[in-house]
Amino acid sequence: MRTWFSLSAILLLAVGCQKPEFTHRPEFHELESYAQTYASDLMLAYFGTPTEMVVWDRLPLKQNLATGEVEQATTEGGVTKLVFKETEPHQEITPGTELLWMSGELAGKPSAWIAEWDEKTHTATLQGPLATLPAAGTEVVIGPGQVLVRGRHLYAEHCQHCHGVSGDGAGATAQYLNPLPRDYRKGIFKFTLTQASERACRDDLVRVIEDGIPGTYMPSFKLLSPDEMQSIVEYVLWLSMRGETEYQIVRFLSNDYSKKAVAERVNAGLEEKKSGAEDFETAEKIRAEFYELANDPEEFGFEIDSGIQRMVAQWKAAQLPTALVVPKEKWKAADAASIERGRKLYLSSDLSCAACHGDAGFGDGPQTYSITRDLDTGKENAKPGLYDVWGHPIVPRNLHQGIFRGGRRPIDVYARLSAGIKGTPMPAFGNKLKDQDLWDLVNYIYSVPFETEAAGAGTQKAQTAPAQKEVAANE
């Protein structure tokens, strides 16, 4: 089921002059026009527009203020009161909140609206009488979609000027920032406490909103309430799933219906025609083929739906406790022996930490000026240096600064080592190292900013070059 939710036009004022429209990824514009129309229509049906959102029930989002069932319904003096048994923790319920009937005689009938809410007794006083009182056990959604609507308003106020309307990291101020704001549309978030193969969990996003990302322009929003943070998280997840869905659709269509692919097929058809073939591909035939497959639910519909199912399953799995990085051994405060073991691991050829971060930890390893490979395609990058999956150049952390973007708690640094940093060349060592090894590395990393001995100390002094006269005499 999909539900539309309209947002006030006041959103136009929330970010200056930026018009709230979703933009397409660059690959979209490389499709043939009919494929663009198909993809655009699908995205509109699945997700709507920024101000006319479509909320898809199959997406694993906490979109409603609450769900529950009616325990008791009474009418006295024209005033109807409903007592609810709620089935999940909920956000604040205020006057004007919608009640959507999901079962019983009222299912499919017009919604009711709350005039007053008593949180202690979970009692709603309705704005007007009901033609029929709901029976006990009637299932109700309280505030359908309102978490996402709140999230959209808050996102427009606090996030959109950097992260953009579409969550593409291309907001009005993004061009002035380094590093660039996160692009959510691949479903990848860098700093998580989930394992390397898992998506981000909600707590990861809450932590970034609450603490910010040190060393970047991402600020802390500690003054937001827990409800406000949750609303933003759900909306960001919605944007991420929207972007990922478009990515899958465009990638699928690009195989045969990008401008380049169609041109190659037409050229191949012309060669067949020259060879005397009677049946060969033309632009018109390819277009007709496209429409035939697009209208067949067993063709395009099946492939696209399968991709969405995989995405939904992955996001659901990331919210389970089994997705988290959980050390088997507890962290112990650093001592000289632990730091020394960590340093040896850091410098070992097996881990190759120094290849990126440098022997002394200044973030100047040889990979920073070498030709590296694209993380998605495996092809060589055009310019030297390291790049993330968004195609942006990145610099390994300078450990001497003591700034850790994903958090500086022991578990944060442990998770960076165990699960890597998603979307970057930083690898995961969780399957290679024992817990004690990882904790030794954590302790060494903590010690680097406080090193008193300069890099290179203890090496032999370079010999002084002989004077010119001595050189001449030796000749």
N, C-alpha and C positions, 0 to 999 in steps of 0.2 A: 504494500500500500504506500502511496505517496501523498503527502499533504503539503498544501501551499501555505506559506505564511508571509504576510505583507509587512514591510517595515516602513516607518514614517519617512517622508521625504526630507526630514531634518538631517538625515545622514549626509545629504549633499553639503551641509554646512560643517560637518564634523571634521573634515580634512581640507578645508580651504576650497580650492576650485576643482579638485580632482573628481572626475565624474565616476560614480560607482558602477563600473562595467567590468565584467570578467574579460580578461584578455586571453588569447590563445597562445599556446607554446609555438616557437618558431617552426617546428616541423609541420604544424597544421597548415601553414601557408604554402608548403611544398606539395600538398595534395592537389589532385585535379578538383575543379570547382564543384563537381557533383559529389565528390567524396567529402569535401569541406562542408557542404550543405548537410549531408548525412550525419557527419560527426557533430556539427553544431546543433542540429535538431535533437540528437540523442542527449547531448549535454544539457540542453534546455529542458527536456522532459525529465531527466534524472535529477537535476539540481536547481533549475530555475535561474533567476538573476539575483544580484546582491540585494535588491529591494523586494523581490518576489521569490523567496526561497522555496525550494521543494525539499521536504524532509522525507527521506526514504527509510521505511521501517526496517529494511534489511541491513542497513548500516549499523554497526555496533556503537551507537552513540547514546549518551544519557541526555536525551533531548527534552524530556518532560520534567516539570517541577516535581511531580509525584505520581504514583499509581496506587490504587487501592480498591477497596470494595465497600459498599454501603453496609453499615451495621444496623442503622436505625434511621427511619425517615418519618418526620412529623410535620403537621400543618396546624397552626393555631392563630386565629385572627388574621388569616391571609398571609402569614409568615411561614415559609417552609424552611425547616432545618434538617440537615443531614449530618449524621455522625459516621465518620469513616474509620475503617481499619486499614492503615497504610502498610504497604508491603515493602517499602524501601526507604532509606534516608532521603530527605527532600530539601529543596531550597525553600526560601521564604515564600509563603503564600499570602498574597495581598488582595484587598478588594478589587474587583474587576477581573479576577482570574477565571478562566473558562473551565467548565466541567464537560468532558466529552464522554458520553455513554458508550460503553464497549460491549455490553451484554444485556440480556433481559428485554423487557418490552420497549424500553427507551432506546435501544441500540439503533443507530441510524437516524434518530429523531434530532431536532435542533438542540444545541448545547444549552446548558444553564450557566449562570454567571454568579460568582460569589460577591455578596455585599459586605459580609463580615466573616472573619476567620478566627476561631479560638484554637490556638496552637496546643494548649494544655489538654483540651478534650477532643481535639481533631474534629470540631464541629463547624460546619459551614452554614451561614444564614444566606439564603439565596436572594437575588435581586427581585424576583417575582415568583408567583405561584407556578406549580407544575400541573399540567393536565392530568398526569398520572404519577403517583409517588413510586419511586423505584423500590423494588423488593430487596430484602436483605440478601447480600451476596452479589448484587449488581456491580460489575466491574466498571471502574471509572478511571479516566486519565485526567489528572488535575494539572491545568496549565500546559496543554499539548504543544510541544515545540518551543515553549517559552524560554528554556535554557539556551537554545540556539539563538533565539531572537535577542535575548539579553547579551549573549556573547557577541553577536554582530554589532550591536550598539557600542559595546565596550571596546571591541576590536577597532571599530572606526575611530574611536576617540583616542586610544592609546597605542595602537599597533600599525594601523594602515599606512601612515605616512612613511614608514620604513619598509614594511613587508608587502605593501601593495594590496589592492582590492582582491586580487586573485590568490594572494599568498605566494607570489612569484619572487618576492624579495626585490621588487622594482618599484617601490613607493616613491613619492615625490622627493624625499630626502636621501634615498639610497645612493644616488650618484656621488654624494659627498662623503660616504662612509667607507672605511677600510678597517676590518673586513666587511664585506657586503652582508646585508641582512639575510637570514635564512630563507631559502626557497623551499616551501613545504611540499611542492607538487610531486616529488618523487617518493614521498612517504618516508623520507630519511631524516632523522634527527641525530645530531652528532653525540651529544653528551647524555648518556643513559646509564642506568644501572641494570639494564637487561643484557642478556648474553649476545654474543656477536651475531648470531643468526636471527635474532628477534627484533621486532620493531620497538619503538619507544613505548613505555607505559605512561599512564596519566600522571603518576607521581613525578616522573622525569620532567614533564612539561610544567607542572606546578612549581617544581623546584627552580626551574629556569626563570619563570615569571616572578617568583618570590625573591630570588637571590640575584637575578641578572647574570651576565656573563662577564667576569672580570677581564679587563684588558680590551674590551670592545665597547661599542656604543649601546649594547643591550643593557638597559638600566634595571634596577630592582623596583618591583611594584608591591612592596610589602604593605603599603597602605590600602591596597584592595582587600575586600573581605573574602573569606573562603568561597562564598557563593559566587562572587564576581570572578575569582580566579578559575573556578570550575567552569563557569560559563564561557570564558575565553578559551580554555583548554578544549571544550567540546566543539567550539566553532573552528578552532585551528585544526582539530582532527577532521572536521567536516571539509574544510578547505583542502586538507592534505588528501583525503579520499577522493574529492572532486578532481584535483589535479592528477592524481594517479590514474583515475578512470579515463580521463582524457588522454593521458600518456599511452595507456594500453590500447585505446581505440585508434589513435593516430598511428602508433607503431604497427598495429595489425593491418590497417588500410594501406600503409606506406609500402608494404611488400609488393603489391601489384598495382596500386592506384595513385602513387605519387606521380608528379609530372615527369620525373626522370624515368620511373619504371614504365609508364605508359609510352613514353617516347621510344624506349628500347624495344618494347613489344611491337610498336607500329613499324619501326625500322626493320625489325626481324621479319615482319609480315611483308614488307616491300621486297626484301631479299627473296622470300619464298615466291612472291608474285613473279619476280624476274626469272625465277627458275621454272616457271610454268605451273605453279600450284594454283588450283582453283579456289581452295578454301584457305584463307590467310586472315590474320588479325588486322583490323583497322580501328581507328579511334571510335567510330560509331559502334562497332561490334563490342569493343571493350566497355563502352558506356552501357550498352544494353545488358551485357554480362553482369556489370556492377548492380544494376537495378534488380535483376533477377535474383542475385544472391542476397542483396539487402532485404528483399521482401520474403525470403525463405527463412523461417525461424530456426531451421536446422543448419543453416550456413552461418551468416554473419552473427545472427542473434545468439546462436549457441556458443560461438567462439568468444564473443564479447562477454556474455554472461558467465562463462567459465572463468575468465580473468577476474571478474568482479567477485566471484565466489572465493577464489584464492586470496584476493586482497582482504576480504572480510574475515576469512579464517585466520590469516596472519595477524590482523589487528586484535582479534579475540584472544589468540594465543599469547600475545604480548602482555595481556592484562592478568595472566595467571601467575601465581607465586612461583611456578616452575620456570618461568622465563627469567627470573632475577639472577644476578650474580651473587652467590652466597659463599663466602669463604668457609672452608672447613676448619681452619685454625684462626684464632683471634690474633689481632695485631698486638705486638708488644713494642713498647717504647724502644727507640733506637739505642744501640750501644755501638762501640767501636767495631766489634766483630761483625755485627749485622751490616753496618755501613760498608765495611771492607768487602764482605761477600757480595753485597749489592753492586759495588763498583766493578768487581770482577765480571759479574754477569752483564753489566752495562757495556763493558769493553769487549765482551766475548764475540767471536765471529759467528757463533750460533744465533745470537739475538740481533746482532748488527745495529744496536741502538745508535752507535756513534756514526753510522753511515748517514743518518739524517740530523741527529742532534749534535754531532761533533764529538771528538774525543774529550773535550773539556766541558761539554754541555751547553755551548753557546748557540746552538741551533744552526751551525755552519758546516754540517757534514758534507761529504762529496756529492750526495744525492741532490743537494740544493743547486749545484751547477752542472749536473749531468743530464743527458737526455733520458727521460723516464717514459713510462707507458701509460696510456689512458686507462683508468680503472674500469671503464665499461667495455671498451672495444678491444683493449690490449694492443692497440696501435701506438707507435711512437708519437709523443707529443711534439708539436712543431718547434717549441722553444725549450731550452733547458729549465730544470727546476721541478718542483713537486706541484701536483694539481689535485683538486678534489673532484667528486663525481659531478659537480655542477660546472666543471671546466674552469674554475678560478684558481689562480696561483696561490699557494699557501706556503707558509714558512714554519718549519719545526719550532717547537717551544724552546725558548732560551731559558734553561733551567735555573740560571743564576738570578733571574728576576723574581722567582718565587711566586709567580702568578699562574694559577691553574684554572683555565677557563671552565672546566667541567666541575669545579669545586675542589677544595683543598682538604677535606676530611680524609682520613686514611682510606675509607671505603671508596671514596671518589677516585683517588689515585690508583687504588687497587683495581677498580673496574676499568680504568683506562688501559691498564696493562693486561688485565685478564681478557677483556672483550674488545680491546682496540677502540678506535674512534670511528664510528660509522661514517661512511662517505668520504674517508680520507685514506692516505697510504699507511696510517698508523695501524700496525697489525695486532691481532689478538694472540697473547701468549698463554692463555688459560689451559690449552691442551698440551703445552710444551713444558711448562714449569709447575713445580709443586707449590703449595700455598706458601711455605716458608721462603722459597725463592722469590715469590712475588712480593712478600712483605719486606724482604731484604732490599729489593729494588725500590720499594716505596720509601724505606728509611734512607737509602742513598740519595734519592731524588730530593727528599726533604733537607738533606745535609748540604746540597750543592750551593745554595745561596749564602751559606755561612763558611764556605771554604776560605781559609786564610792564606793558603799557599797558591800563588799565581800559576796559571797553566804554563808548563814548560820549565818550571823551577826544578833545579837539580840536574839539568842537562849540562854537558860540557860546554864551556865557552868556545865560541868560534875563534880560531887562531887568527892573529893579526897578519895581514898581508905584508910580505917583505917590502922594504923601501925600494924605490926605483933604482937607486945605485946598486943595491945588492942584486937585483934582478939582472941588471946590465953586466955585473961582474960574473954572475953564474953563466951567462950566455957566452 
